[in-house]
Amino acid sequence: MEWWRQTFYMIVLYGIAIFATIRQLLRGHKKPEDISRHDGKVAIVTGGASGIGLETAKAFCRKGIQVIIGSPHAENAKKAIQVIKKENALARVEWIPLDLSSLQSVRDFAETFLNSKLPLHIIVNNAGVMMTPYHKTADDFELQFQVNYLGHYLLMRLLLDKLHNSAHSRSYAKIINVSSIAHFGGWMDASHLPKIMPKKEYSPYKAYADSKLAVVLGTQELQRRIYRASRRVTVNSLHPGVVGSQLYQNMHPLIQMAKIVVSQLGLIWTIEKGSATTIYAALSDEMEGVGGCYLDNCGSIASSSLTYDRKLQVALWKESCEWCKLPADIASHRSLKEMNNHHQCQQNGRTRMGSQ
């Protein structure tokens, strides 16, 4: 890619990050209040062996939830389980191998989980990579697009029936997709979806932003189709905050040094603070039956205008079905009366599913 385009995308992404950092400093950090116990529930947390995923898994275990960590590395998962059990000896946590850069690994993970006969109440699609060097997966997708978006899309589709069947009249099953404020820097149109970029056109900054844009677009369309199919499942996406995580490892050394400095000065959030919005989305009573939101700092805000483009939502859905070899339709499991009980919030595309 021409140097000026690369520089442009870099400036856009770093500008968004600086804006987000200043904004969270001015607003302060909110945390979910009065989270009750959720004994008997089961949650999958992808990327649960480190960072925000590990903090999320720890928080779930504290609330009585059985956690399945999806991670590609056995040693990292083993260490994470030890950390969780050291804090909470009664924690129920285990590991199933999951490599999101392989669609076959995603299918194997789903099959292993389904064979366990466990119910499933929560999926947190947290795993991700950021601004990696050019890499094409064995499935012929750009790495960031597959790991951050498409692998999780396939996982959600494969486990959607299990989620629906595990929900009950008092509680919806939930999917939480970790996106990023960087999605505001993403761009795609219905005729140009980012399955793969030619190497000479590749920008790690644009690829990251596009993958996170796809996460929000996919969340909106999946929630719409779930509603139409009468599934008792809600789907939300979120920005965890500007957090000092391991995702910075592929960035320029000067940026990594700057991250260390601002972290020590308290200018960006800790991992624990970064997990708060995920925990809010998954466990707060305020989010019960609410789907189609983009969350930030434990509240619903508007995502980028592009994420509300219906033509783009549908195009990405159809292509994702083709890429993953899945049917486009989701079968209906709820009566027309229940469907008519729903109401849509007028702000931020927020939808509350009909209660019973």
Summary of the structure (lengths in Angstrom):
residues: 356
radius of gyration: 19.1
end to end distance: 54.3
largest distance: 58.0
contacts: 1206
relative contact order: 0.14
helix: 50%
strand: 15%
